[in-house]
């Protein structure tokens, strides 16, 4: 004999699970959709052992060389405006790298032959604020010098 209480509780649990499944599907579908209006685009290319930042809006590219003794990067940086929505397109020319900006919670793999994109916001920081960029995927002998900076201009 079927107990009405058991059937009721079973239907309630099935309804809750179905609701969570529908809500999760909606979130997963929309979580990786890029912002419809990023204000800046930067192509980030990982090389052994430096980052290259290309700006499609004006057709320029900059390579970064990091000096560990002074904690400075020369030759270029990733320049962004305060309070901007930035879309980065990350790839690599040789081995797998990992583009990481710890202070902003950004981490995206740079894989040869594949473009990975991400849109993130720059906090309303004052001009001159710098965020460290580092490779967090062991990529060879000089992996530790593969650093750069995101500079708010």
Secondary structure, 3 states (H helix, E strand, C coil): CCCHHHHHHHHHHHHHHHHHHHHHHHHHHHHCCCCCCCCEEEEEEEECCEEEEEECCCCEEEECEEECCCCEEECCCEEECCCCEEEEEEEECCCCEEEEEHHHCEEEEECECCCEEEEEECCCCCCCCEEEEEECCCCCCCHHHCEEEEEEC
